[in-house]
Amino acid sequence: MHKTGKEKEKAVLITVDGAVRTSWRLEDRVDELNRLTRACGVDVAGNMKCSVKRVTPDLFIGKGKAEEISLLIKEKKADVAVFNNDLSPSQQKNLEKVFEVKIIDRTQLILDIFSRRASSKEGKVQVELAQLMYLLPRLSRMWLHLSRQRGGIGTRGPGEQQLEVDRRRVREKISVLKKKLKDIRKHRDAARLGRGRFSSFSIALVGYTNSGKSTLFNALTDSSVKVKDQLFSTLDPVIRKIDLTGNRNAVISDTVGFLRELPHHLIESFKTTLEETVNADILLHVMDMSSDCMDEQKEAVHKVLDELKVKDKPLITVLNKSDKMTGFRDKERIIRKNDGSVMISALKREGITELKDRIIQFVDLEEEDIEIVLPHKHYALSKLIYDHGTVKHEEYQEKGLYIKARLPKKVKYALFKQMKR
């Protein structure tokens, strides 16, 4: 009997402590790397934890530790070494010489997961752009075997010529992808304006990856978005309508989860997707209260929100997975530490009513009382008021239809804009 299926790659994972300043415990970082690697469909053959006082420019880690890891790779018959840190192109190249296997750093690992998860045209474009931006400074490593010639006149090797061609092609492809994303942004803006005609309030779910955002999204909207207990199960944004009370409704979006130390160019590439966060009226920060590193995850999310320049937006902290918490005192301690938060279990749909009530409190702040007389030619606009507001009184007058109502500010401005036409 012969196996016809493709065997999984085996990886040795390396987490270097002391390379960057972080509040994350070493064990939590090791655990997250294991989960990221398995999300790529790779078997974990072994883990190596290193401690360094300073990063070396050639191997990132010391030569002795590199040789120790090389022996482990050979012992485990691993196909790839995965670092829990970002490596420079030269460090990657030098480590491949020592280990004699493929070297993957943290950014490359995340990009691989993103490429597996992307299903929409937009998501695929964003992933490809991020991959090319990552690849560009690393092209020389790919052509090393063609450019081992002495320098000097008349010795310009084919590898060097091909390297310049490849760099030009990659830059051209990056320009094309950026233009595509610009076009996608225009279409998204048009769709957002279209939604604005029917909805006056927008909500975005944000949070660390695997915090339960998609489960909460389903609970709030009665949807069936794919939910998996894995990192980055949602990559492409999903938008649905949510009913609040009376004529009140909103749109809510579920976007890609955040991660600690997300590379800047990765955030830049995914800004089109994250625009739903940027343009939202309110953010729901979903936190996994059962996680041992909840505080560190919270800090990582706030760091990304700060980079997106949305940290000052109204935000409700949602403490999810309360069903996994057994101790009453632990729950109380976490609630006190996150003042003004709402505790829920999205899986068991507990606390959803309280969360909606909190959202409605924010909606109330975005509403105003108006008194208006709609001229006869603008009678049709009364539907806009009835659909999105609460009418307190109306009567027909000589100049038109008098209405006293409470309306969301967005609808009020849209109403006056329509009347000026």
C-alpha positions as CSV (number, residue, x, y, z in Angstrom):
1,M,0.0,0.0,0.0
2,H,1.2,3.5,-0.9
3,K,0.0,6.8,0.5
4,T,-1.3,9.0,-2.3
5,G,-2.3,12.0,-0.1
6,K,0.2,14.7,0.6
7,E,1.9,14.3,4.0
8,K,1.8,17.1,6.5
9,E,5.0,19.1,7.0
10,K,6.6,18.7,10.4
11,A,7.9,21.8,12.2
12,V,10.2,22.7,15.0
13,L,9.0,25.9,16.7
14,I,11.5,28.4,18.2
15,T,10.4,31.1,20.6
16,V,13.1,33.6,21.5
17,D,12.8,35.4,24.8
18,G,14.5,38.8,25.3
19,A,14.5,39.7,21.6
20,V,11.7,42.3,22.2
21,R,10.2,43.8,25.3
22,T,6.8,42.3,26.0
23,S,4.4,41.8,28.9
24,W,3.4,38.3,27.5
25,R,4.5,35.3,29.4
26,L,6.8,33.0,27.5
27,E,4.5,30.0,27.9
28,D,1.6,32.0,26.4
29,R,3.7,33.0,23.4
30,V,4.8,29.4,22.9
31,D,1.1,28.2,23.1
32,E,0.0,30.9,20.6
33,L,2.8,29.9,18.1
34,N,1.7,26.2,18.4
35,R,-1.9,27.2,17.5
36,L,-0.8,29.5,14.6
37,T,1.3,26.7,13.2
38,R,-1.4,24.1,13.4
39,A,-3.8,26.6,11.8
40,C,-1.5,26.3,8.7
41,G,-2.0,22.5,8.7
42,V,1.5,21.8,9.9
43,D,2.3,19.2,12.6
44,V,4.4,20.4,15.5
45,A,7.4,18.0,16.0
46,G,9.0,20.0,18.8
47,N,9.4,23.3,20.6
48,M,12.6,25.1,21.5
49,K,12.7,28.1,23.9
50,C,15.7,30.4,23.8
51,S,16.8,33.3,25.9
52,V,19.0,36.0,24.5
53,K,20.4,39.2,25.9
54,R,20.7,40.8,22.5
55,V,19.8,39.8,19.0
56,T,22.7,39.0,16.7
57,P,22.6,40.5,13.2
58,D,23.6,37.3,11.4
59,L,21.6,34.5,13.1
60,F,19.2,36.4,15.4
61,I,20.2,33.8,18.1
62,G,23.7,32.8,19.2
63,K,25.7,30.3,17.1
64,G,25.7,27.7,19.9
65,K,21.9,27.8,20.2
66,A,21.5,27.6,16.4
67,E,23.6,24.4,16.4
68,E,21.5,23.0,19.2
69,I,18.3,23.7,17.3
70,S,19.8,22.2,14.1
71,L,20.4,18.9,16.0
72,L,16.7,18.9,17.2
73,I,15.5,19.5,13.6
74,K,17.5,16.5,12.4
75,E,16.4,14.4,15.3
76,K,12.7,15.2,14.7
77,K,13.2,14.9,10.9
78,A,11.4,18.3,10.6
79,D,10.8,20.0,7.2
80,V,10.6,23.6,8.5
81,A,11.7,25.8,11.4
82,V,9.2,28.4,12.6
83,F,10.3,31.4,14.5
84,N,8.0,33.3,16.9
85,N,9.7,36.5,15.9
86,D,10.3,38.5,12.7
87,L,13.6,37.9,11.0
88,S,15.5,40.0,8.6
89,P,16.2,38.6,5.1
90,S,19.9,38.0,5.9
91,Q,19.0,36.3,9.2
92,Q,16.6,34.0,7.3
93,K,19.2,33.2,4.7
94,N,21.9,32.4,7.3
95,L,19.6,30.3,9.4
96,E,18.7,28.2,6.3
97,K,22.3,27.5,5.8
98,V,22.7,26.2,9.4
99,F,19.4,24.3,9.7
100,E,19.3,23.1,6.1
101,V,15.5,23.4,6.1
102,K,12.9,26.1,5.3
103,I,12.8,29.0,7.7
104,I,9.4,30.7,8.4
105,D,9.2,33.8,10.6
106,R,6.1,35.1,12.5
107,T,4.9,37.5,9.7
108,Q,5.2,34.8,7.0
109,L,3.3,32.3,9.2
110,I,0.4,34.8,9.7
111,L,0.3,35.6,5.9
112,D,0.1,31.8,5.2
113,I,-3.0,31.6,7.4
114,F,-4.5,34.6,5.8
115,S,-4.0,33.2,2.3
116,R,-5.8,30.0,3.4
117,R,-8.8,31.9,5.0
118,A,-9.3,34.6,2.3
119,S,-12.3,33.7,0.1
120,S,-13.6,37.0,-1.3
121,K,-11.9,38.8,-4.2
122,E,-11.0,41.7,-1.8
123,G,-9.5,39.4,0.8
124,K,-7.3,37.6,-1.8
125,V,-6.1,40.9,-3.2
126,Q,-5.2,42.1,0.3
127,V,-3.3,38.9,1.1
128,E,-1.4,39.0,-2.2
129,L,-0.4,42.6,-1.6
130,A,0.9,41.9,1.9
131,Q,2.8,38.8,0.7
132,L,4.5,40.7,-2.1
133,M,5.5,43.5,0.3
134,Y,7.0,40.9,2.6
135,L,8.7,39.1,-0.4
136,L,10.3,42.2,-2.0
137,P,13.3,42.6,0.3
138,R,13.8,38.8,0.4
139,L,14.2,38.2,-3.3
140,S,18.0,38.2,-3.1
141,R,17.8,35.1,-0.9
142,M,15.8,33.3,-3.6
143,W,18.4,33.9,-6.3
144,L,21.5,33.1,-4.1
145,H,22.3,29.9,-6.1
146,L,22.6,31.9,-9.3
147,S,24.7,34.8,-8.1
148,R,27.7,33.1,-6.5
149,Q,30.2,34.8,-8.8
150,R,33.1,37.2,-8.0
151,G,32.3,40.8,-8.4
152,G,34.0,43.1,-10.9
153,I,33.7,44.0,-14.6
154,G,32.2,41.5,-16.9
155,T,31.0,39.3,-14.0
156,R,27.4,40.4,-13.7
157,G,25.7,37.0,-13.1
158,P,22.4,35.8,-14.5
159,G,21.0,35.6,-10.9
160,E,21.7,39.4,-10.5
161,Q,20.0,40.2,-13.8
162,Q,17.0,38.0,-12.9
163,L,16.8,39.6,-9.5
164,E,16.4,43.1,-10.9
165,V,13.7,41.8,-13.3
166,D,11.9,40.1,-10.5
167,R,12.1,43.2,-8.3
168,R,10.6,45.3,-11.1
169,R,7.8,42.8,-11.6
170,V,7.0,42.6,-7.9
171,R,6.9,46.4,-7.7
172,E,4.6,46.6,-10.8
173,K,2.3,43.9,-9.3
174,I,2.2,45.9,-6.0
175,S,1.1,49.0,-7.9
176,V,-1.6,47.0,-9.7
177,L,-2.9,45.5,-6.4
178,K,-3.0,48.9,-4.7
179,K,-5.1,50.3,-7.6
180,K,-7.4,47.3,-7.3
181,L,-7.8,48.0,-3.5
182,K,-8.5,51.6,-4.3
183,D,-11.3,50.6,-6.7
184,I,-12.7,48.2,-4.1
185,R,-12.7,51.0,-1.5
186,K,-14.8,53.2,-3.9
187,H,-17.3,50.4,-4.3
188,R,-17.4,49.8,-0.5
189,D,-17.9,53.5,0.1
190,A,-20.8,53.5,-2.4
191,A,-22.3,50.4,-0.7
192,R,-21.9,52.1,2.7
193,L,-23.8,55.2,1.5
194,G,-26.5,52.8,0.2
195,R,-26.7,51.2,3.6
196,G,-26.9,54.6,5.2
197,R,-30.3,55.2,3.5
198,F,-31.8,52.4,5.5
199,S,-29.7,52.4,8.7
200,S,-28.7,55.2,10.9
201,F,-26.2,53.5,13.2
202,S,-23.2,51.2,12.5
203,I,-21.5,48.9,14.9
204,A,-18.2,47.0,14.4
205,L,-17.0,44.0,16.4
206,V,-13.3,44.1,17.3
207,G,-11.2,41.9,19.4
208,Y,-8.3,39.5,19.7
209,T,-8.5,36.5,17.3
210,N,-10.6,33.6,18.6
211,S,-12.3,35.8,21.3
212,G,-15.8,34.8,20.1
213,K,-16.7,37.7,17.8
214,S,-18.3,35.5,15.1
215,T,-20.4,33.7,17.7
216,L,-21.6,37.0,19.2
217,F,-22.3,38.2,15.6
218,N,-24.6,35.2,15.1
219,A,-26.3,35.7,18.4
220,L,-27.0,39.4,17.7
221,T,-28.2,38.9,14.1
222,D,-29.6,35.4,14.1
223,S,-27.1,34.6,11.4
224,S,-25.0,31.5,10.7
225,V,-21.6,32.8,10.0
226,K,-18.9,30.1,10.1
227,V,-17.6,29.6,13.6
228,K,-14.5,27.6,14.4
229,D,-12.3,27.3,17.5
230,Q,-9.2,28.5,15.6
231,L,-7.2,31.6,15.0
232,F,-8.4,33.9,12.2
233,S,-11.5,31.8,11.3
234,T,-13.0,35.1,10.0
235,L,-10.9,37.1,7.5
236,D,-13.4,38.7,5.1
237,P,-15.8,41.3,6.7
238,V,-19.4,40.2,7.1
239,I,-22.2,42.8,7.5
240,R,-25.7,42.2,8.7
241,K,-28.7,44.2,9.9
242,I,-29.5,44.1,13.7
243,D,-32.9,45.0,15.1
244,L,-32.9,47.0,18.3
245,T,-36.3,48.4,19.5
246,G,-39.2,49.8,17.7
247,N,-38.1,51.3,14.4
248,R,-34.5,51.3,15.5
249,N,-32.0,49.2,13.5
250,A,-28.3,49.3,12.8
251,V,-25.7,47.4,10.7
252,I,-23.1,45.4,12.5
253,S,-19.8,44.1,10.9
254,D,-17.6,41.2,12.0
255,T,-14.0,41.7,10.8
256,V,-10.6,40.0,11.1
257,G,-9.4,39.4,14.6
258,F,-6.3,41.2,15.9
259,L,-3.1,39.7,17.1
260,R,-0.1,40.9,19.1
261,E,2.7,42.5,17.2
262,L,0.9,42.7,13.9
263,P,3.4,44.0,11.3
264,H,2.6,47.5,10.1
265,H,2.5,46.6,6.5
266,L,-0.1,43.9,7.3
267,I,-2.4,46.5,8.8
268,E,-1.8,48.8,5.9
269,S,-2.8,46.0,3.4
270,F,-5.9,45.2,5.3
271,K,-7.1,48.8,5.9
272,T,-9.8,48.3,3.3
273,T,-11.3,45.5,5.3
274,L,-10.8,47.4,8.6
275,E,-12.6,50.5,7.2
276,E,-15.8,49.0,8.7
277,T,-14.1,49.6,12.0
278,V,-12.9,53.1,11.1
279,N,-16.4,54.2,9.9
280,A,-18.4,52.6,12.7
281,D,-20.3,54.7,15.2
282,I,-19.5,52.4,18.0
283,L,-17.1,49.5,18.7
284,L,-17.8,46.4,20.6
285,H,-14.5,45.1,22.0
286,V,-15.0,41.4,22.5
287,M,-12.7,39.9,25.1
288,D,-12.2,36.3,26.1
289,M,-12.6,36.5,29.9
290,S,-11.5,32.9,30.3
291,S,-8.1,33.5,28.8
292,D,-5.1,33.7,31.1
293,C,-3.6,36.5,29.0
294,M,-6.7,38.6,28.7
295,D,-4.9,41.8,29.8
296,E,-2.2,41.3,27.2
297,Q,-4.8,40.6,24.5
298,K,-6.6,43.8,25.5
299,E,-3.4,45.8,25.2
300,A,-2.7,44.3,21.7
301,V,-6.2,45.2,20.5
302,H,-5.9,48.8,21.8
303,K,-2.5,49.1,20.1
304,V,-4.1,48.2,16.7
305,L,-7.1,50.6,17.3
306,D,-4.6,53.3,18.1
307,E,-2.8,52.7,14.8
308,L,-6.1,52.8,13.0
309,K,-6.8,56.2,14.7
310,V,-10.1,54.9,16.2
311,K,-9.1,54.6,19.8
312,D,-11.3,57.6,20.8
313,K,-14.5,56.1,19.3
314,P,-17.3,55.1,21.7
315,L,-16.5,51.5,22.8
316,I,-18.3,48.9,24.9
317,T,-16.2,46.2,26.4
318,V,-17.9,42.8,26.1
319,L,-16.6,40.1,28.4
320,N,-17.3,36.9,26.5
321,K,-17.1,33.2,27.4
322,S,-18.5,33.7,30.9
323,D,-19.7,30.0,30.7
324,K,-16.1,29.0,30.9
325,M,-15.6,30.8,34.2
326,T,-16.4,28.7,37.3
327,G,-15.4,31.0,40.1
328,F,-17.9,33.8,41.1
329,R,-15.1,35.9,42.6
330,D,-13.0,35.6,39.4
331,K,-15.9,37.0,37.4
332,E,-16.4,39.9,39.9
333,R,-12.7,40.7,39.8
334,I,-12.6,40.9,36.0
335,I,-15.8,43.0,35.9
336,R,-14.3,45.5,38.4
337,K,-11.1,45.7,36.4
338,N,-13.1,46.4,33.2
339,D,-15.4,49.1,34.5
340,G,-18.6,49.6,32.4
341,S,-18.2,46.2,30.7
342,V,-21.0,43.7,29.8
343,M,-20.5,40.1,30.7
344,I,-22.0,37.6,28.2
345,S,-21.8,34.0,26.9
346,A,-22.3,34.4,23.1
347,L,-22.3,30.6,22.8
348,K,-25.2,30.1,25.3
349,R,-26.7,33.5,24.3
350,E,-26.6,34.8,27.9
351,G,-26.4,38.5,28.5
352,I,-27.3,39.4,24.9
353,T,-30.4,41.4,26.0
354,E,-28.2,43.4,28.4
355,L,-25.7,44.1,25.6
356,K,-28.5,45.3,23.3
357,D,-29.8,47.6,26.1
358,R,-26.3,49.1,26.4
359,I,-26.1,49.6,22.6
360,I,-29.5,51.4,22.7
361,Q,-28.2,53.7,25.4
362,F,-25.6,54.9,22.9
363,V,-28.2,55.1,20.1
364,D,-30.3,57.4,22.4
365,L,-27.3,59.8,22.6
366,E,-27.3,60.0,18.8
367,E,-31.0,61.0,18.5
368,E,-32.6,64.4,18.6
369,D,-36.2,65.8,18.7
370,I,-37.3,67.7,15.6
371,E,-40.3,69.6,14.5
372,I,-40.7,70.0,10.7
373,V,-43.2,70.9,8.1
374,L,-42.8,68.9,4.9
375,P,-44.0,70.8,1.9
376,H,-46.4,69.0,-0.4
377,K,-43.7,68.1,-2.9
378,H,-41.7,66.4,-0.1
379,Y,-44.5,64.3,1.4
380,A,-42.6,61.1,0.4
381,L,-39.9,62.0,2.9
382,S,-42.3,61.2,5.8
383,K,-41.6,57.5,5.1
384,L,-37.9,58.2,6.1
385,I,-39.1,59.6,9.4
386,Y,-41.5,56.8,10.1
387,D,-39.0,54.1,9.1
388,H,-36.2,55.4,11.3
389,G,-37.7,57.6,14.0
390,T,-40.5,57.8,16.6
391,V,-43.3,60.1,15.5
392,K,-44.9,61.9,18.4
393,H,-47.4,64.0,16.6
394,E,-48.5,64.9,13.0
395,E,-51.1,67.0,11.4
396,Y,-51.9,68.4,7.9
397,Q,-51.4,72.2,7.6
398,E,-51.8,74.6,4.8
399,K,-48.1,74.7,4.0
400,G,-47.7,70.9,4.3
401,L,-47.4,68.0,6.7
402,Y,-46.3,69.0,10.3
403,I,-44.4,66.3,12.1
404,K,-42.9,66.2,15.6
405,A,-40.6,63.2,16.0
406,R,-37.4,61.9,17.5
407,L,-34.8,61.0,14.9
408,P,-31.2,59.8,14.7
409,K,-28.9,62.7,13.9
410,K,-27.8,61.0,10.6
411,V,-31.3,60.6,9.4
412,K,-32.1,64.2,10.4
413,Y,-29.2,65.5,8.3
414,A,-30.1,63.3,5.4
415,L,-33.7,64.6,5.6
416,F,-32.7,68.2,5.5
417,K,-30.3,67.5,2.6
418,Q,-33.1,65.9,0.6
419,M,-35.4,68.9,1.2
420,K,-32.8,71.3,-0.2
421,R,-32.8,69.5,-3.6
